Amino acid sequence: MSFIEEIEEVGIDAEGRIYVRPAQTNFNRIYRAAMEVHWDESQRRLYSPVPCKLTHGQ
């Protein structure tokens, strides 16, 4: 089953993580379906960790 969710806001927080704030839906169980995507209950937004930085040798 699929549905359409309006996006209220997209941004980068003070810690450098990208986030998406849905208009209505709560994704508090997102960890069961996705890796590296988390739900911040207090901010009501999905976020991913800061990407790791690679050096030239990697």
N, C-alpha and C positions, 0 to 999 in steps of 0.2 A: 504494500500500500504506500502510495506517495502522497505528499501534500505540498502546498506552497506556503512558505513562511515569509512574511515581510521582514526586511532587515532594517532595523532602526539606526544602527551605527556600526561603522567599521573603523578601527584605529590601532594605534600602537601605544601600549601603556608605559608607565614610568620605568618599568623593568625591561622594556624592549620587546615585549611579547605582542604579537598581533592578536587582535580580538574581533569578534563579531557579536553584536547584541541583537537578538531576535526581538521582534515587536511583541510577541505573545507567548510563544512556546517555552516551556521549561525543559532543559536538557540535562537534568540532574543524574541521569543514568547513561550518559554518553560513553563512559568508560567501557561499557560492555560491547560497544560496537566499533569504537575507533581507537587507534593508537596515537599517542602524542596530541590528543585533543581533550581538553578538560572543561568542566563547567564551573564557573565562579558564581556560587549561589548569591553572595552578597551584592555583586555587581550585575547579576543576571546576564552573563555573557560567556560565550565559548572562547577559549584561548589556547594557543599552542606555545610551547617553550621557546625561548630565544634560540635561534639556530646556532649550532656550534661553529666556531671560526676555524677554518682550515689554514694551515701554513703552506708555503710553496712546496714543501717536501711531501705533502700529503696528496 
